[in-house]
Amino acid sequence: MKRLALLIVVVIGLGLWVGYYRGWYSLSRTESASGNQIDLRMTIDRDRVKLDTQRSPAKPD
């Protein structure tokens, strides 16, 4: 069971890394003037994801 959980975490982490590397999304951080709050923002580039998935090799029938 522990191996399955580890495998799931690794696959999700790998997917997130590939998406970040390919430029599918970006992360930004902004601090408030008082320094008490941090705003984390994730921006997804739908056009880039669509372009990359369309370029993928066709699967054989």
MMTF fields as JSON, N, C-alpha, C and O atoms, coordinates in Angstrom:
{
  "mmtfVersion": "1.0.0",
  "mmtfProducer": "UNKNOWN",
  "numBonds": 243,
  "numAtoms": 244,
  "numGroups": 61,
  "numChains": 1,
  "numModels": 1,
  "chainsPerModel": [1],
  "groupsPerChain": [61],
  "chainIdList": ["A"],
  "bondAtomList": [4, 2, 8, 6, 12, 10, 16, 14, 20, 18, 24, 22, 28, 26, 32, 30, 36, 34, 40, 38, 44, 42, 48, 46, 52, 50, 56, 54, 60, 58, 64, 62, 68, 66, 72, 70, 76, 74, 80, 78, 84, 82, 88, 86, 92, 90, 96, 94, 100, 98, 104, 102, 108, 106, 112, 110, 116, 114, 120, 118, 124, 122, 128, 126, 132, 130, 136, 134, 140, 138, 144, 142, 148, 146, 152, 150, 156, 154, 160, 158, 164, 162, 168, 166, 172, 170, 176, 174, 180, 178, 184, 182, 188, 186, 192, 190, 196, 194, 200, 198, 204, 202, 208, 206, 212, 210, 216, 214, 220, 218, 224, 222, 228, 226, 232, 230, 236, 234, 240, 238],
  "bondOrderList": [1, 1, 1, 1, 1, 1, 1, 1, 1, 1, 1, 1, 1, 1, 1, 1, 1, 1, 1, 1, 1, 1, 1, 1, 1, 1, 1, 1, 1, 1, 1, 1, 1, 1, 1, 1, 1, 1, 1, 1, 1, 1, 1, 1, 1, 1, 1, 1, 1, 1, 1, 1, 1, 1, 1, 1, 1, 1, 1, 1],
  "groupList": [{"groupName": "MET", "atomNameList": ["N", "CA", "C", "O"], "elementList": ["N", "C", "C", "O"], "formalChargeList": [0, 0, 0, 0], "bondAtomList": [1, 0, 2, 1, 3, 2], "bondOrderList": [1, 1, 2], "singleLetterCode": "M", "chemCompType": "L-PEPTIDE LINKING"}, {"groupName": "LYS", "atomNameList": ["N", "CA", "C", "O"], "elementList": ["N", "C", "C", "O"], "formalChargeList": [0, 0, 0, 0], "bondAtomList": [1, 0, 2, 1, 3, 2], "bondOrderList": [1, 1, 2], "singleLetterCode": "K", "chemCompType": "L-PEPTIDE LINKING"}, {"groupName": "ARG", "atomNameList": ["N", "CA", "C", "O"], "elementList": ["N", "C", "C", "O"], "formalChargeList": [0, 0, 0, 0], "bondAtomList": [1, 0, 2, 1, 3, 2], "bondOrderList": [1, 1, 2], "singleLetterCode": "R", "chemCompType": "L-PEPTIDE LINKING"}, {"groupName": "LEU", "atomNameList": ["N", "CA", "C", "O"], "elementList": ["N", "C", "C", "O"], "formalChargeList": [0, 0, 0, 0], "bondAtomList": [1, 0, 2, 1, 3, 2], "bondOrderList": [1, 1, 2], "singleLetterCode": "L", "chemCompType": "L-PEPTIDE LINKING"}, {"groupName": "ALA", "atomNameList": ["N", "CA", "C", "O"], "elementList": ["N", "C", "C", "O"], "formalChargeList": [0, 0, 0, 0], "bondAtomList": [1, 0, 2, 1, 3, 2], "bondOrderList": [1, 1, 2], "singleLetterCode": "A", "chemCompType": "L-PEPTIDE LINKING"}, {"groupName": "ILE", "atomNameList": ["N", "CA", "C", "O"], "elementList": ["N", "C", "C", "O"], "formalChargeList": [0, 0, 0, 0], "bondAtomList": [1, 0, 2, 1, 3, 2], "bondOrderList": [1, 1, 2], "singleLetterCode": "I", "chemCompType": "L-PEPTIDE LINKING"}, {"groupName": "VAL", "atomNameList": ["N", "CA", "C", "O"], "elementList": ["N", "C", "C", "O"], "formalChargeList": [0, 0, 0, 0], "bondAtomList": [1, 0, 2, 1, 3, 2], "bondOrderList": [1, 1, 2], "singleLetterCode": "V", "chemCompType": "L-PEPTIDE LINKING"}, {"groupName": "GLY", "atomNameList": ["N", "CA", "C", "O"], "elementList": ["N", "C", "C", "O"], "formalChargeList": [0, 0, 0, 0], "bondAtomList": [1, 0, 2, 1, 3, 2], "bondOrderList": [1, 1, 2], "singleLetterCode": "G", "chemCompType": "PEPTIDE LINKING"}, {"groupName": "TRP", "atomNameList": ["N", "CA", "C", "O"], "elementList": ["N", "C", "C", "O"], "formalChargeList": [0, 0, 0, 0], "bondAtomList": [1, 0, 2, 1, 3, 2], "bondOrderList": [1, 1, 2], "singleLetterCode": "W", "chemCompType": "L-PEPTIDE LINKING"}, {"groupName": "TYR", "atomNameList": ["N", "CA", "C", "O"], "elementList": ["N", "C", "C", "O"], "formalChargeList": [0, 0, 0, 0], "bondAtomList": [1, 0, 2, 1, 3, 2], "bondOrderList": [1, 1, 2], "singleLetterCode": "Y", "chemCompType": "L-PEPTIDE LINKING"}, {"groupName": "SER", "atomNameList": ["N", "CA", "C", "O"], "elementList": ["N", "C", "C", "O"], "formalChargeList": [0, 0, 0, 0], "bondAtomList": [1, 0, 2, 1, 3, 2], "bondOrderList": [1, 1, 2], "singleLetterCode": "S", "chemCompType": "L-PEPTIDE LINKING"}, {"groupName": "THR", "atomNameList": ["N", "CA", "C", "O"], "elementList": ["N", "C", "C", "O"], "formalChargeList": [0, 0, 0, 0], "bondAtomList": [1, 0, 2, 1, 3, 2], "bondOrderList": [1, 1, 2], "singleLetterCode": "T", "chemCompType": "L-PEPTIDE LINKING"}, {"groupName": "GLU", "atomNameList": ["N", "CA", "C", "O"], "elementList": ["N", "C", "C", "O"], "formalChargeList": [0, 0, 0, 0], "bondAtomList": [1, 0, 2, 1, 3, 2], "bondOrderList": [1, 1, 2], "singleLetterCode": "E", "chemCompType": "L-PEPTIDE LINKING"}, {"groupName": "ASN", "atomNameList": ["N", "CA", "C", "O"], "elementList": ["N", "C", "C", "O"], "formalChargeList": [0, 0, 0, 0], "bondAtomList": [1, 0, 2, 1, 3, 2], "bondOrderList": [1, 1, 2], "singleLetterCode": "N", "chemCompType": "L-PEPTIDE LINKING"}, {"groupName": "GLN", "atomNameList": ["N", "CA", "C", "O"], "elementList": ["N", "C", "C", "O"], "formalChargeList": [0, 0, 0, 0], "bondAtomList": [1, 0, 2, 1, 3, 2], "bondOrderList": [1, 1, 2], "singleLetterCode": "Q", "chemCompType": "L-PEPTIDE LINKING"}, {"groupName": "ASP", "atomNameList": ["N", "CA", "C", "O"], "elementList": ["N", "C", "C", "O"], "formalChargeList": [0, 0, 0, 0], "bondAtomList": [1, 0, 2, 1, 3, 2], "bondOrderList": [1, 1, 2], "singleLetterCode": "D", "chemCompType": "L-PEPTIDE LINKING"}, {"groupName": "PRO", "atomNameList": ["N", "CA", "C", "O"], "elementList": ["N", "C", "C", "O"], "formalChargeList": [0, 0, 0, 0], "bondAtomList": [1, 0, 2, 1, 3, 2], "bondOrderList": [1, 1, 2], "singleLetterCode": "P", "chemCompType": "L-PEPTIDE LINKING"}],
  "groupTypeList": [0, 1, 2, 3, 4, 3, 3, 5, 6, 6, 6, 5, 7, 3, 7, 3, 8, 6, 7, 9, 9, 2, 7, 8, 9, 10, 3, 10, 2, 11, 12, 10, 4, 10, 7, 13, 14, 5, 15, 3, 2, 0, 11, 5, 15, 2, 15, 2, 6, 1, 3, 15, 11, 14, 2, 10, 16, 4, 1, 16, 15],
  "groupIdList": [1, 2, 3, 4, 5, 6, 7, 8, 9, 10, 11, 12, 13, 14, 15, 16, 17, 18, 19, 20, 21, 22, 23, 24, 25, 26, 27, 28, 29, 30, 31, 32, 33, 34, 35, 36, 37, 38, 39, 40, 41, 42, 43, 44, 45, 46, 47, 48, 49, 50, 51, 52, 53, 54, 55, 56, 57, 58, 59, 60, 61],
  "secStructList": [7, 2, 2, 2, 2, 2, 2, 2, 2, 2, 2, 2, 2, 2, 2, 2, 2, 2, 2, 2, 2, 6, 6, 1, 3, 3, 3, 3, 3, 3, 3, 7, 6, 6, 1, 1, 7, 3, 3, 3, 3, 3, 3, 3, 7, 2, 2, 2, 2, 2, 2, 2, 2, 2, 2, 1, 7, 7, 7, 7, 7],
  "xCoordList": [0.82, 0.0, 0.87, 0.556, 1.969, 2.868, 3.515, 3.73, 3.818, 4.436, 3.466, 3.868, 2.201, 1.197, 1.048, 0.969, 1.01, 0.898, 2.121, 1.995, 3.296, 4.527, 4.512, 4.919, 4.051, 3.972, 3.028, 3.335, 1.89, 0.933, 1.538, 1.379, 2.226, 2.87, 3.941, 4.047, 4.722, 5.783, 5.189, 5.692, 4.134, 3.51, 2.909, 3.058, 2.231, 1.666, 2.781, 2.676, 3.837, 4.968, 5.633, 6.001, 5.785, 6.387, 5.495, 5.986, 4.193, 3.265, 3.314, 3.285, 3.387, 3.492, 4.799, 4.809, 5.889, 7.186, 7.183, 7.668, 6.639, 6.594, 5.748, 6.131, 4.607, 3.753, 4.452, 4.329, 5.183, 5.921, 7.058, 7.279, 7.764, 8.881, 8.406, 9.077, 7.257, 6.715, 6.06, 5.678, 5.918, 5.336, 3.817, 3.198, 3.204, 1.758, 1.17, 0.029, 1.931, 1.467, 2.662, 3.801, 2.384, 3.433, 2.908, 1.703, 3.816, 3.477, 4.094, 5.224, 3.342, 3.886, 3.484, 2.488, 4.273, 4.066, 4.169, 5.078, 3.22, 3.224, 2.97, 2.047, 3.792, 3.598, 2.853, 3.005, 2.039, 1.329, 2.308, 3.428, 1.889, 2.768, 3.156, 4.278, 2.252, 2.551, 3.379, 3.984, 3.405, 4.191, 3.462, 4.045, 2.196, 1.432, 0.771, 0.401, 0.618, -0.071, 0.772, 1.495, 0.649, 1.324, 0.257, -0.549, 0.259, -0.692, 0.036, 0.987, -0.415, 0.15, -0.819, -2.019, -0.304, -1.155, -0.6, 0.604, -1.504, -1.148, -1.857, -3.078, -1.084, -1.631, -1.433, -0.316, -2.529, -2.476, -2.595, -3.503, -1.675, -1.669, -2.376, -1.744, -3.686, -4.487, -4.041, -4.04, -3.666, -3.237, -1.975, -1.842, -1.052, 0.199, -0.077, 0.508, -0.968, -1.328, -1.979, -1.648, -2.898, -3.592, -2.613, -2.686, -1.702, -0.709, 0.185, 0.443, 0.656, 1.536, 0.813, 1.401, -0.439, -1.164, -1.532, -1.641, -1.724, -2.006, -0.755, -0.853, 0.408, 1.67, 2.124, 3.045, 1.497, 1.941, 1.742, 0.812, 2.62, 2.52, 1.187, 0.666, 0.662, -0.602, -0.406, 0.619, -1.403, -1.344, -1.791, -2.756, -1.09, -1.495, -2.835, -3.144, -3.613, -4.931, -4.813, -5.824],
  "yCoordList": [-1.189, 0.0, 1.261, 2.247, 1.208, 2.366, 2.605, 3.747, 1.522, 1.661, 2.297, 3.112, 1.925, 2.504, 3.996, 4.787, 4.383, 5.802, 6.566, 7.672, 5.983, 6.622, 6.751, 7.78, 5.725, 5.765, 6.866, 7.582, 7.011, 8.055, 9.436, 10.313, 9.635, 10.927, 11.224, 12.36, 10.246, 10.435, 10.772, 11.663, 10.082, 10.343, 11.75, 12.461, 12.155, 13.505, 14.554, 15.552, 14.329, 15.261, 15.372, 16.466, 14.258, 14.259, 15.016, 15.783, 14.798, 15.519, 17.019, 17.794, 17.434, 18.863, 19.45, 20.56, 18.721, 19.204, 19.356, 20.357, 18.366, 18.431, 19.624, 20.349, 19.826, 20.965, 22.29, 23.198, 22.414, 23.646, 23.827, 24.93, 22.756, 22.802, 23.179, 23.94, 22.653, 22.928, 24.298, 24.724, 24.994, 26.324, 26.327, 27.315, 25.222, 25.135, 25.995, 26.447, 26.218, 27.087, 27.768, 27.322, 28.851, 29.556, 29.929, 30.066, 30.087, 30.45, 31.804, 32.094, 32.626, 33.916, 34.166, 33.631, 34.983, 35.266, 36.765, 37.419, 37.309, 38.726, 38.87, 38.264, 39.674, 39.925, 41.23, 42.171, 41.278, 42.516, 43.538, 43.19, 44.799, 45.871, 45.634, 45.948, 45.091, 44.853, 43.585, 43.396, 42.725, 41.508, 40.382, 39.325, 40.59, 39.568, 38.562, 37.471, 38.912, 38.027, 37.813, 38.698, 36.617, 36.266, 35.776, 34.909, 36.336, 35.945, 35.058, 35.495, 33.799, 32.867, 32.769, 32.577, 32.899, 32.867, 31.856, 31.801, 31.058, 30.085, 30.495, 30.653, 30.669, 31.063, 29.903, 29.42, 29.464, 28.35, 28.896, 29.67, 28.487, 28.903, 27.824, 26.878, 27.978, 26.97, 26.784, 25.666, 27.866, 27.772, 26.925, 26.137, 27.086, 26.311, 24.824, 23.973, 24.516, 23.12, 22.516, 21.399, 23.248, 22.757, 22.537, 21.523, 23.48, 23.363, 22.143, 21.384, 21.952, 20.816, 19.482, 18.506, 19.426, 18.157, 17.842, 16.671, 18.859, 18.624, 18.159, 17.418, 18.585, 18.208, 16.818, 16.288, 16.209, 14.881, 13.877, 14.002, 12.887, 11.914, 11.166, 10.884, 10.859, 10.139, 8.712, 8.079, 8.231, 6.862, 5.904, 6.178, 4.78, 3.805, 3.173, 2.981, 2.857, 2.237, 0.778, 0.111],
  "zCoordList": [0.0, 0.0, 0.0, -0.667, 0.763, 0.81, -0.554, -0.961, -1.242, -2.567, -3.563, -4.393, -3.477, -4.367, -4.102, -5.042, -2.844, -2.494, -2.986, -3.51, -2.819, -3.291, -4.816, -5.355, -5.501, -6.956, -7.418, -8.371, -6.76, -7.114, -6.913, -7.762, -5.804, -5.521, -6.563, -7.025, -6.936, -7.933, -9.292, -9.976, -9.695, -10.993, -11.029, -12.023, -9.954, -9.896, -9.925, -10.638, -9.158, -9.141, -10.504, -10.933, -11.176, -12.513, -13.495, -14.324, -13.398, -14.269, -14.037, -14.993, -12.785, -12.47, -12.994, -13.525, -12.851, -13.325, -14.851, -15.377, -15.553, -17.017, -17.466, -18.385, -16.821, -17.171, -16.954, -17.776, -15.859, -15.584, -16.594, -17.095, -16.885, -17.832, -19.234, -19.931, -19.651, -20.976, -21.053, -22.143, -19.947, -19.957, -19.952, -20.348, -19.504, -19.472, -18.369, -18.47, -17.335, -16.249, -15.609, -15.748, -14.908, -14.19, -12.807, -12.6, -11.887, -10.52, -10.201, -10.594, -9.487, -9.057, -7.61, -7.123, -6.94, -5.52, -5.298, -5.81, -4.523, -4.19, -2.698, -2.153, -2.045, -0.615, -0.417, -1.196, 0.639, 0.957, 1.516, 1.891, 1.572, 2.057, 3.514, 3.912, 4.304, 5.714, 5.913, 6.967, 4.907, 5.01, 5.716, 5.959, 6.05, 6.763, 5.833, 6.267, 4.572, 3.639, 2.387, 1.93, 1.861, 0.611, -0.359, -0.023, -1.559, -2.593, -3.59, -4.238, -3.715, -4.69, -5.85, -5.652, -7.053, -8.235, -9.229, -9.481, -9.788, -10.817, -12.095, -12.113, -13.171, -14.459, -15.433, -15.619, -16.052, -16.995, -18.411, -18.714, -19.27, -20.673, -21.5, -21.972, -21.669, -22.366, -23.813, -24.327, -24.459, -25.854, -25.977, -26.913, -25.037, -25.063, -24.84, -25.509, -23.901, -23.644, -24.88, -25.278, -25.482, -26.67, -27.819, -28.513, -28.02, -29.088, -28.865, -29.8, -27.644, -27.355, -27.485, -27.951, -27.084, -27.184, -28.63, -28.995, -29.452, -30.866, -31.608, -32.587, -31.153, -31.79, -31.425, -32.047, -30.425, -29.988, -31.122, -31.919, -31.185, -32.285, -32.218, -31.139, -33.378, -33.454, -32.945, -33.196, -32.234, -31.713, -32.808, -33.521, -32.943, -33.977, -33.612, -32.435, -34.617, -34.391, -34.055, -33.836]
}
